[in-house]
Amino acid sequence: LSILERFGKELPGIDIFVCTADPLIEPPSLVVNTVLSMMAYDYPPEKLSVYLSDDGGSNLLFYAMLEAANFSKTWLPFCKKFQVESTSPEAYFRTASELVNVQEWLSVKKLYEDMKMRIETTTKLNQIPEYIQKQHKGFREWDFVSSKHDHQTILQILIDGRDTNAVAIEGNPLPTLVYLAREKRPQYHHHFKAGSMNALIRVSSKITNAPIILNVDCDMYSNNSKTIKSSLCIFMDEEKGDEIGYVQFPQCFYNLTKNEIYGSSLRVLLQLEVLGFDANGGPSYMGSGCFHRRETLCGKKYEKNYKVDWKKINDKKVSETASFLEETCKVLASCTFEHNTPWGKEMGLKYGTPVEDVVTGMSIQCNGWKSIYLNPEREGFLGVAPITLLQNLVQHKRWAEGELQLFFSRYCPLLYGHRKIPLKLQLIYSTYKLWAANCLATWYIVVVPCLCLLKGISLFPKISSPWVLPFVYVTFVHRAYSLAEFLWCGGTFRGWCNDQRIWLFKRTTSYLFAFFETILKLLGHSQLNFVVTAKVADEDVSKRYDQELIEFGAASPMFDILATLAMLNLFGSLGASKKATMDADQDSKVLDQFGLQILLCLVLVTINLPVYQALFFRKDNGKMPTSVMYKSIVFALLACML
């Protein structure tokens, strides 16, 4: 029996949270596709509710949501009729290979393209036409908005699933759809995504109050219509289901290149390493693509022999009208509601850290709950991976910085998790918390052997010495094992090479900045006075990404470091070659004494080949800026001379 046939009316309601923050970075057309994909799950629509949190407070996005609500009347029946799996319209029409019903297919596609054109035109003009504003009372809310950082709570129930008139074109009910822009005031900290999620938890508890919550980022659309049912098979399992606090899906991306030029898939980590969490308490909460019990997010502790009465939960009904709920629930998303309450501490997502998801997941596990990592054959969710190197490095800097801050805070797994979660799980968490500290060892390997080679200082045993064997064995076996893992997980050899390169880049730049900014913060100093942002906005960036050309086309301190280290190892290799060829009699002695150091420099030079190409040979807009080239040469020469 399927879960629908087995439980029927006892199936729990699902509240889905979609969070967005800036309509310029996260275009309304992208958000609309995510929302529509969530509304089209293969699940009873009367038990499904989708909430959008708009932290940008944009009337453009509100208009896009109205368009989505109208288009859903056609899109949802279409998905159900033809059993569409990738329920994002953009993704479906981009990848659909079979026209099951040509006329109907073309008709729905045209409706979608017309809607998309209207949304994008309005976004480009940055103005809602007056005749559209008159069509919905919600637009009047923006008469009182000063800016996206200073406005009242805006709450609109765009589709009330209880309303008998809220039906699709074939007559079936539609899921509830709610728009929320929580109150923002300059004098109050809004706690970013954690604050947004907590506001959604409170508001949804009064409108639909579903016992299961799914949260996704606004670019992470549904790619598997059975995802909800798969998760409920775990939550509703008679033997172990009641002890599960959340079910985490992997974060997958639809725009990866064949050889994953930026290693964005984290293939080995998500397909092998995270699976190891399950035997030790479960994976961490990754911030998106995660199903939660509402009560675990609200701070409930697991009690032995705890049993869920799904029938009793489903008997709870909300009787108030939509307009009444819109007005009364606004206070739940106000700036002052959380003052002197447990929200952000014992309840909801945790505040005060850039990685609120990890802390929240660990605190749920410390409350006695377990988690499950669910990685179905067909990906549950697909998002957008960074398409420039700088975006990738900045993202990992934020992650590594947040993780290291946690390690030095009261949320350190070894302290916070002591006697609450297994020791093995504490150690697993600590491994990721110390990502940033890897920069120290990596910098030593990249810099010291090269400089010592130039000065004639040997760091490793001679090639002729038997003591060289442990170094050779560890080095080659470790890399061979890494390659085997990557290939076993479905990667390519070139993909593995790219992955090794990106890990080196991250450890020498992202982790370095994350490490020292964390130390400065702990010492009470202000953070570094530069902001690393991706500024490449050329139209051909996507084309170069598809061609698997690394994007260096921006001035950044991170690129200064990458180029300097690349030049330093190039000079070291050239210096060693000169020393070996100057005196033929000494050639064998040099190779014997410095063989491993020369090999290490040559490996680093090989890894940095794309950097040399960007510095000296590329002519496109993705090449290294000229200023970076000059600085890297000067810094590398100074290091060699000093």
Residue, then its C-alpha position, 0 to 999 in steps of 0.5 A: l500500500s502507498i502511504l496515501e492509501r494506508f493513512g488517507k485522511e490521517l496524512p498530516g498537513i505540510d507547511i512549506f517555507v520559501c525564503t528570499a531577501d533581494p529581488l535584484i539578486e534573486p529575481p521574482s521569476l526565479v522565486v515564482n518557479t520555486v513556489l509553483s514547484m512546491m504547490a504542485y507536489d503529488y499530495p492532497p492540496e487541502k493539506l498543503s500550504v506554501y509561505l513566501s518570506d520576502d525580506g526585501g519587502s518588494n511589491l514586485l515580488f508580491y505582484a509576481m506571487l499574484e501571477a503565480a497564484n493565477f497560473s497555478k490554476t492551470w499548472l497544477p492540473f497539468c502536472k497532475k494529469f501528465q505526472v510531471e516530476s520536475t514541477s518548476p515550469e522553467a525547468y520542465f519546459r527547458t528539459a521536457s523531451e516528450l510532448v504528451n499532448v502537443q496542443e495542451w503542452l503548447s497552450v500551457k507553455k505559452l501561458y507560462e511564457d506570457m506570465k514570465m514576460r509580464i513579471e520580467t517586464t515589470t521587474k525591469l521597469n521597477q514599477i507596478p502599473e496602476y491598473i494592476q495595483k487596483q486589482h488587489k488590496g495588498f498593493r495598498e500596503w506599500d503606501f506606508v513602506s519607506s524602504k526595504h529596511d523600514h516598513q510594517t508587516i505585510l501579510q496577505i493570504l493570496i489563496d485560502g485553501r479552505d475557500t470553496n472558490a479557490v479551485a483550479i480549472e478542473g475543479n480541485p482545490l488549490p493549496t494555501l498560498v501566503y505572502l509575508a514581509r515581516e516588519k523591518r525597522p533600522q533600530y532593530h536587528h532582524h537576524f537575517k534568514a533565522g529571523s525570517m524562518n522564526a516569523l514564518i513558524r509563528v505566523s503559520s502556526k495561526i493560519t494552518n499550523a501543519p505538524i511538518i515544515l519543509n523549508v527551501d531556499c528560493d532557488m531550490y525548486s522541487n525535482n521529485s513530486k514524491t518527496i513529501k510522501s518519501s519523507l512521511c514514510i520516515f516520520m510515520d514509521e511505527e517503529k522508529g519514526d517518532e524519534i526523528g526530528y528532521v529529514q534532510f535532503p542533499q543540496c543538488f544543482y541543475n547547472l553543474t558542468k560535466n567536469e564541475i569546474y568549481g567542485s560545487s556538487l561536493r560529491v564525495l561529502l554528500q554521497l559518502e561522508v554525510l551518510g556516515f552521520d546516520a549511524n551516529g545520530g543523523p546529519s546536520y541541518m543544511g538550511s534548505g531541503c529539510f523536513h522538520r517536525r514543527e514541535t522540534l523547531c519550537g524547542k520540544k525535547y524528545e521523551k522516551n516512548y513518545k508517540v504521535d497521534w496523527k489523527k488528533i493533530n489533523d483534527k485541529k482546524v482554524s476557523e477564522t476568516a482570511s482577512f481576520l488572520e491577516e490582521t491578527c497575525k501581523v504582530l507575530a512578525s513584528c520587530t518587538f514580538e521576540h523581546n524577552t522571549p525564548w525565540g532565537k535561543e531555546m525556540g526556533l532557529k538560533y541567532g548570533t551566527p552565520v550558520e544558524d542552520v547547523v546550530t539549530g540542527m545540533s540543538i535539536q539533536c541535543n534535545g534527544w531527537k535523531s535525524i535522517y539523510l534521505n538521498p533518493e535516486r531522483e534528486g528531491f531538489l535542484g538549485v543554482a550553483p555559483i558560476t564564478l570562482l569569486q562567488n564560490l570562494v565568498q560562499h565558502k568563506r562565510w560557511a567556514e567563518g560561521e563554523l569556526q565561530l561556533f567552535f569557539s562559542r558556547y555551541c562548540p560540539l564538544l561542550y554543547g553536545h557533551r552527554k547529549i549526543p554521541l561522542k562520534l557525532q561531536l567529533i564529526y561536527s568538530t571536523y567541519k567546524l575546523w575547516a578554516a584551520n586547514c588554511l595553516a597547514t595548506w599555507y605551509i605546504v604551498v609556501v615553505p617547501c618552495l622557499c626552502l628549495l630556493k635556499g637549498i634547504s632540504l625538508f624531506p628524506k633523500i630519494s635514495s633513502p628508505w625513509v622516503l617510502p612512508f612519504v611516497y606511500v602516504t601521498f600516493v595512496h591517499r590521492a588514489y583513494s580520493l580519486a577512487e571515491f570521486l569516480w565511485c560517486g559518479g565523477t570524472f577524472r577531470g572533475w576530480c582534478n578540478d575538485q582538488r584545485i578548488w579545495l586548494f584555492k579555498r584553503t589558501t583564500s576562503y579559509l584564510f580570511a575566515f580564520f583571521e576574521t574569526i580570530l580578530k572578532l574573538l579579540g574584540h577587533s573590527q573585521l577586515n576593512f574590505v568587502v569581497t564581492a562578485k562584481v563580474a556582470d558580463e553577459d558572456v559569463s555563463k558562456r565561459y562557465d559552460q565552456e569550463l573556463i574559470e572566471f577570474g574577471a574581478a579584482s579581489p584580495m583572494f585573487d591576489i593571493l592565488a596569483t602570488l602563490a602560483m607565481l611563487n611555486l613557478f619561480g621555485s620550479l624554475g629555480a630548481s630546474k636552473k640549479a639542476t641544469m647548471d652543473a650536469d655533475q650535480d644533477s643527480k645529487v640535486l634530484d636525490q636531495f630535493g626530489l620530493q620538494i621539486l615534485l611538490c612544486l611541479v604538482l602545485v604548478t600543474i594545479n595552477l595552470p588555469v591561473y597562469q593562463a588567466l594571468f598571461f594568455r587569456k584575452d576574454n573578460g574572464k582573465m585576471p585583471t592587470s593589477v593582480m598580475y603585477k602585484s602577484i609578480v612583485f609579491a612573489l619576487l619579494a618572497c623569494m629574495l627575502 
